[in-house]
Each structure stands twice: as C-alpha cells, then as structure tokens.
Amino acid sequence: MEHQESFELWQAFADMHELTDAQLDAFKLYYHELVRQNELFNITAITQLKSVLAYHFSDSLALGRCRDLSEANLIVDVGSGGGFPSFPLKIKYPHLHIVAVEVNNKKADFLEDMAIKLGMDNVIVNRYDWRNFLRKTSYQSDYVVARASLAPDELMRMFRPSSAYRQAKLVYWASKDWTNDGMPEHTLVEACVYSVGSRTHKLVFLGEK
C-alpha cells in the first residue's frame, strides 16, 4: 500500500512538471540522498515524500511556471541550503548554470556531493556569506533567487551601484500576503501567485526600472 502511494505521488509529480524518465530518476535520487544525509546532520525539517515533492521540489520549480527559463543562462541561489530552488531547476532545465551560495560548510558539502551524484555540470558551490559574495564575485547572472533565506532589504544590496549583480532580476519566494511597502521607488516589483500542496505562495520579482 505504501509503495503504491509512493508510486502515485511520484507519477503525479512527473506529470505535473512534464518530466522525462531521466529527470524523474534524478529527483528520486535527490530525495533519497536528502533523507539519508538529513539523518546525519540537519538539512531540512521536511522529509516526508509528499511534503518534499510539494514544498521543496514543486515550490522550487515555480520559477519555471512564472518565467520562461529557456533563454536564461545563470542563476545565483542565495542561502541554497539543501539546494532549493536551484537544484530542482537544474534537473528540469539542464542548460542552466548554477551558483549555489551556502555559508554552512556541511550543507555546502552536501550540495557538492549531490551535484556529483546527479551528474550536474556547470554547478558552483560558493561558501561566502551574502555580503562577501557581492563584494568578491561578479558572475553574469540572469536571476538571483532566494527562498526566504534573507530579508528582502538585505537582498536589495545587489542593486547598489558597486554591485556586479545590479542588472539581474531578484526573485524572492514570499508568502501570499507579502507587500512591497518600504521598497525603494526605483525598484520594479512584479508578483506571480501560485499554489503548492495546500498553500498559496507568491514569487516576487525585483529589479531596476
């Protein structure tokens, strides 16, 4: 019974996101490694299959539902943690180049290990904190993404004149009730509302007008 339920959950996930068999196999490997290594050190509080599929994998893939990523080249993932959202996006859109910024060494080790096990190329794990990352790197990114790893006002540092990332779009995973109160007037704000599981979330796109 449990095996049948697991099969149905995976099949529904694959159908929803139009995954190839190889992509589905990659997500299965990712899930099993996430659960296995989470027993050794804390990566995520969410480990039940149904919840991971909804609130980690599908939630990460929401960017592809809100924007056409076929022309995107490089995504910077701030506070990547267990690889969300960048690793699910890389599985679905293998042409993407990924820079996963993660200051926690154990989580950074996990990301490097997963990139190898999943056969991912063009993935860099960077161990700087956010401010040092902005000061010391200059990747030509299309999107800088953050799944509630830092507050929006901290992330907005990327738009300062000295930042190499000021031309990129910042994508912030927010609650459905998020508002742009307090955002600078020169900031372009767009929002994409979507649902995962029983929750309604909002992707907020920030950039220079």
C-alpha positions in Angstrom: 0.0 0.0 0.0 2.8 2.4 0.9 4.7 1.5 -2.2 1.6 2.2 -4.3 1.1 5.5 -2.7 4.7 6.5 -3.3 4.5 5.4 -6.9 1.3 7.5 -7.4 2.9 10.6 -5.7 6.0 10.4 -8.0 3.9 9.9 -11.1 1.7 12.8 -10.3 4.8 15.0 -9.7 6.3 13.9 -13.0 3.1 14.6 -14.9 2.6 18.0 -13.3 6.1 19.1 -14.4 6.3 17.2 -17.6 9.5 15.4 -16.5 11.4 12.9 -18.6 12.1 9.4 -17.1 15.7 10.5 -16.6 14.6 13.7 -14.8 12.2 11.7 -12.6 15.0 9.3 -11.7 17.2 12.3 -10.8 14.5 13.7 -8.4 14.1 10.3 -6.8 17.9 10.0 -6.2 17.9 13.6 -4.9 15.1 12.8 -2.5 16.6 9.6 -1.1 20.0 11.3 -0.6 18.4 14.3 1.1 16.6 12.0 3.6 19.6 9.8 4.2 22.0 12.7 4.8 19.5 14.6 6.8 19.8 11.8 9.4 23.5 12.7 9.8 23.0 16.5 10.1 20.1 18.9 9.7 19.4 20.0 6.2 15.7 20.3 6.3 12.7 19.8 8.6 10.7 18.5 5.7 11.4 14.9 4.9 8.1 13.2 4.2 7.8 12.4 0.5 4.5 14.2 -0.1 5.8 17.3 1.6 9.2 17.3 -0.1 7.5 16.9 -3.5 5.2 19.9 -2.8 7.1 22.3 -0.6 10.7 21.7 -1.8 10.6 20.4 -5.4 7.4 21.9 -6.8 7.9 25.1 -4.9 11.4 25.4 -6.4 10.1 24.7 -9.9 7.5 27.5 -9.6 10.0 29.9 -11.2 9.7 28.0 -14.5 5.9 28.4 -14.3 6.2 32.1 -13.9 9.0 32.8 -16.3 10.4 31.2 -19.5 13.8 29.9 -18.5 14.7 28.6 -21.9 16.8 31.8 -22.6 18.2 32.1 -19.1 21.9 31.2 -18.6 23.0 31.6 -15.0 21.1 31.6 -11.7 22.6 32.5 -8.3 20.9 30.8 -5.4 21.4 32.7 -2.1 21.3 30.5 1.0 20.8 27.4 -1.0 20.6 25.0 2.0 19.5 21.7 0.6 19.7 23.0 -2.9 16.4 24.8 -3.1 15.4 26.2 -5.6 18.5 25.8 -7.8 19.0 22.0 -7.9 15.4 21.2 -8.9 15.6 23.9 -11.5 18.9 22.4 -12.8 17.3 19.0 -13.1 14.3 20.4 -15.0 16.4 22.9 -17.1 19.8 21.2 -17.5 21.2 24.0 -19.7 21.2 26.4 -16.7 24.5 27.3 -15.0 24.1 27.4 -11.2 26.0 29.2 -8.4 24.7 28.0 -5.1 25.7 30.3 -2.3 25.8 28.5 1.1 27.9 29.5 4.1 27.2 26.4 6.2 30.0 24.0 5.4 28.0 20.8 5.9 25.3 22.0 3.7 27.8 23.1 1.1 29.5 19.7 1.2 26.0 18.1 0.7 25.5 20.3 -2.4 28.8 19.4 -3.9 28.2 15.7 -3.3 24.7 15.9 -4.8 26.0 17.8 -7.9 28.4 14.9 -8.5 25.8 12.2 -7.8 23.3 13.8 -10.1 25.9 14.2 -12.8 25.4 18.0 -12.9 27.8 20.1 -14.9 28.2 23.9 -14.6 27.3 24.0 -10.9 29.5 26.0 -8.5 29.0 25.9 -4.7 30.2 29.2 -3.2 30.8 29.3 0.6 30.8 33.1 1.0 28.2 34.9 3.1 25.9 37.2 1.0 27.8 40.4 1.6 31.2 38.9 0.8 29.7 37.2 -2.2 28.6 40.6 -3.5 32.0 42.2 -2.9 34.2 39.4 -4.2 32.3 37.9 -7.2 31.0 39.1 -10.5 29.0 36.3 -12.2 26.9 37.4 -15.1 23.6 36.2 -13.7 20.1 36.4 -15.1 18.4 35.8 -11.8 19.4 35.9 -8.2 17.0 33.7 -6.3 16.3 33.4 -2.6 13.8 31.2 -0.9 13.3 33.2 2.3 17.0 32.8 3.2 17.5 36.5 3.8 15.2 39.5 4.3 14.4 41.5 1.1 16.1 44.6 2.3 19.3 42.6 2.8 19.0 41.1 -0.7 18.5 44.5 -2.2 22.2 45.2 -1.6 22.7 43.6 -5.0 21.2 46.7 -6.7 23.8 49.1 -5.3 25.9 50.9 -7.9 29.1 49.0 -6.9 27.4 45.6 -7.3 28.1 43.3 -10.3 24.6 42.0 -9.9 22.6 45.2 -10.2 21.3 44.3 -13.7 20.0 40.9 -12.7 16.5 40.2 -11.5 16.0 39.3 -7.9 13.4 36.6 -7.3 12.1 36.2 -3.7 9.9 33.4 -2.5 7.3 35.1 -0.3 4.0 34.5 1.4 0.8 35.3 -0.4 0.4 38.3 2.0 3.7 39.9 1.1 3.5 43.6 0.1 6.1 45.9 -1.4 5.7 48.5 1.3 9.1 50.1 2.0 10.6 49.1 -1.3 12.6 51.9 -3.0 10.7 53.9 -5.6 13.2 52.9 -8.3 12.6 49.2 -7.8 10.4 47.4 -10.3 8.1 44.9 -8.5 6.2 42.1 -10.1 4.5 39.2 -8.5 3.4 35.7 -9.6 0.9 33.9 -7.3 0.9 30.1 -7.4 -0.2 27.2 -5.2 1.7 24.1 -4.0 0.1 21.5 -1.8 -2.5 23.3 0.3 -0.6 26.6 0.3 -0.6 29.7 -1.8 2.7 31.5 -2.3 4.0 34.4 -4.2 7.1 34.8 -6.3 8.3 38.4 -6.1 10.5 39.8 -9.0 12.6 42.8 -8.1 14.8 44.8 -10.3 15.9 48.2 -11.5 13.3 50.2 -13.5 
